[in-house]
């Protein structure tokens, strides 16, 4: 991961990774939602949103510490999601 990214580059990186979180979490529940009778789109939206919310919460907590986010803090925030 490159060091010394400016704020715009960090923002872009976080947004792209948030999209990946949404997709990864959303696609992981397609089968589970259909088994219990939940519409596929609703399942994807719920699971994707919950993943983004978890990461957003951790980013906010890391930002509260000192008013800035380092690359390490950003990576730590995304690591709150379990990798499968």
N, C-alpha and C positions, 0 to 999 in steps of 0.2 A: 504494500500500500504506500503510495507516495506521501512523503512528508511535506509539510508547509503548504497545504492547499489553501487557497483564499476562500472567503465565505461563500461566494457564488459556486465554486467548485464543490465545496462541502455540501451545500444545499442540493445541487444536482445529484451528487452521489447518494445522499440520503433519499431523495425522491425516487430515484431509479431502484434503489434497494427496497423501498417501501412497496413499489409495484411488484417486485419479485416476491416479497413476503405475502402480499395479497394473493398472487397467483398460486404460490406454493401451498398456502393454507386452504385456499378455496378449492383447488383441484383435489386436495387430499380427502375431502368429505363428500365427493359426488356419490360414491357408492353408499356410504353410511346414511346420507339423507334420504336416498331413495328407498332404502330398506325400511326405515321407520315412517315413510309416507310424507316426507317434507319435499316440497318442490325443489328441483335441482338448482334453479337460480337463487332461491332463498337460502339454500344451504351454502352455496358458494359465497354469496354476499355476507352472510353471517360469519362464516369461518374466516374469510379474508379480512373482514373488518376487525374481528377480534385479534388477529395477528398484528395488524397495523396499530391497533390501540395499545397492545402490550409493548411494542417497540417505542411508540410515541411516549408512553408513560416513562419508560426508562430513559429516553433521550431528555425528557423534561427534568427528571430527577438529576441526571448528570449535569445538565445546564444550571440547575439551581445551586450546585456546589460552589461554582466560581464564576458563573456568568458567561462561560464559553464552552465550546465542545472541541475536544481534541480528536484526532483520528482514532486514538485508542478508546476514548469514551464512546465514539460512534460505533466502533466495532463491538465493544462490550454491550452496547444497547441492543444490537442485532443478535447477539449471542444468547439473549434471554429465550429465544425460540429454540426448541429442541430440534436438532438436525436428525433426519431419518435416513 
